[in-house]
Amino acid sequence: MIVTAPNSEHLVARELRERRCIPHYFFKRVSKRVYRGRVHDGLLPAFPRYIFVPPECGYQLKYEMPGRVVDVVRSHIDGTLWTVSSSEIEGLVDRCNGGDTFPTPKAEDPYQHGDAVVIIGHHAAAGHRAIYQHMLGDNQALVEFDWLGRMVPTAVDLRDIEKHEPKKRRKRRGRRQRTAAKISAVA
């Protein structure tokens, strides 16, 4: 297993696949993000900065790709290489249905579509009412709130949302108070 430079896993995996023909496993997961008001699916590394390669190729790649491959995964006690058993790798591949992308787990919606919610916490829209749309995964939800007369979709952490319960109005009991117009007419 090798450790890559931050955010260069895709580049290293492509080079290993196209130029070097070294067998490797680079597992990804689907992530939903909101960009300019629209939900987009993107692929992110399932194990950031790690690529599974045969142990005999680790040091070779470290010296041949010094800018992108930072190190091999080894024990800090005695410096021996950490290896992942083939049964573990096969288990990961089986979870990916034979590919390299993990399926998106189906998250249960804690609220119904269209529920009124309040954004709390340290979000930029804290204290505002919003309308719940759906889950984005990764503990995030898409809500829409009214901003300058338009409904603006925003991704919010699920822990920063509470269901909005309107306050119950108190019923008046007894006689109503006279209005000022009635008091002047009587006098």
DABELNOR-V782925 format. One record per backbone hydrogen bond with DSSP energy under -1.0 kcal/mol. CO is the residue of the C=O (numbers start at 1). NH is the residue of the N-H. E is the energy in kcal/mol with one decimal. If there is no record, write none. Layout:
co=(CO | CO)
nh=(NH | NH)
e=(E | E)
This chain:
co=(1 | 2 | 3 | 3 | 5 | 8 | 9 | 10 | 11 | 12 | 13 | 14 | 15 | 15 | 16 | 25 | 27 | 28 | 29 | 31 | 33 | 35 | 38 | 40 | 42 | 44 | 47 | 49 | 51 | 52 | 54 | 57 | 58 | 59 | 60 | 61 | 65 | 68 | 71 | 73 | 75 | 80 | 85 | 86 | 87 | 88 | 89 | 90 | 91 | 92 | 93 | 94 | 96 | 100 | 112 | 115 | 116 | 117 | 118 | 119 | 123 | 125 | 128 | 130 | 131 | 132 | 134 | 137 | 139 | 140 | 140 | 141 | 142 | 142 | 143 | 144 | 145 | 147 | 150 | 152 | 154 | 156 | 157 | 158 | 160 | 162 | 179 | 180 | 181 | 182 | 183)
nh=(73 | 51 | 70 | 71 | 8 | 12 | 13 | 14 | 15 | 16 | 17 | 18 | 19 | 20 | 22 | 52 | 46 | 102 | 44 | 42 | 40 | 38 | 35 | 33 | 31 | 29 | 50 | 4 | 2 | 25 | 57 | 61 | 62 | 63 | 64 | 65 | 69 | 5 | 3 | 82 | 79 | 75 | 89 | 90 | 91 | 92 | 93 | 94 | 95 | 96 | 98 | 97 | 99 | 28 | 115 | 132 | 164 | 130 | 162 | 127 | 126 | 128 | 119 | 117 | 144 | 114 | 142 | 140 | 158 | 136 | 137 | 156 | 133 | 134 | 154 | 131 | 152 | 150 | 147 | 145 | 143 | 141 | 160 | 161 | 120 | 118 | 183 | 184 | 185 | 186 | 187)
e=(-2.4 | -1.8 | -2.3 | -1.5 | -1.6 | -2.2 | -2.6 | -2.3 | -2.2 | -2.5 | -2.0 | -2.9 | -1.7 | -1.8 | -1.7 | -2.5 | -2.5 | -3.1 | -2.7 | -2.7 | -3.2 | -1.4 | -2.8 | -2.7 | -3.3 | -2.8 | -2.1 | -2.7 | -2.6 | -2.2 | -1.5 | -2.3 | -1.8 | -1.8 | -1.8 | -2.2 | -2.8 | -2.5 | -3.6 | -2.4 | -1.1 | -3.1 | -1.9 | -2.7 | -2.0 | -2.0 | -2.5 | -2.4 | -1.9 | -1.3 | -2.4 | -1.6 | -1.3 | -2.9 | -1.9 | -2.7 | -2.5 | -3.1 | -2.2 | -4.2 | -1.6 | -1.9 | -2.5 | -2.6 | -2.4 | -3.1 | -3.3 | -1.3 | -2.5 | -3.1 | -1.0 | -2.7 | -2.5 | -1.0 | -3.1 | -3.0 | -2.7 | -1.2 | -3.2 | -1.9 | -2.6 | -2.8 | -2.0 | -1.1 | -2.7 | -3.3 | -1.9 | -2.1 | -1.7 | -1.8 | -1.5)
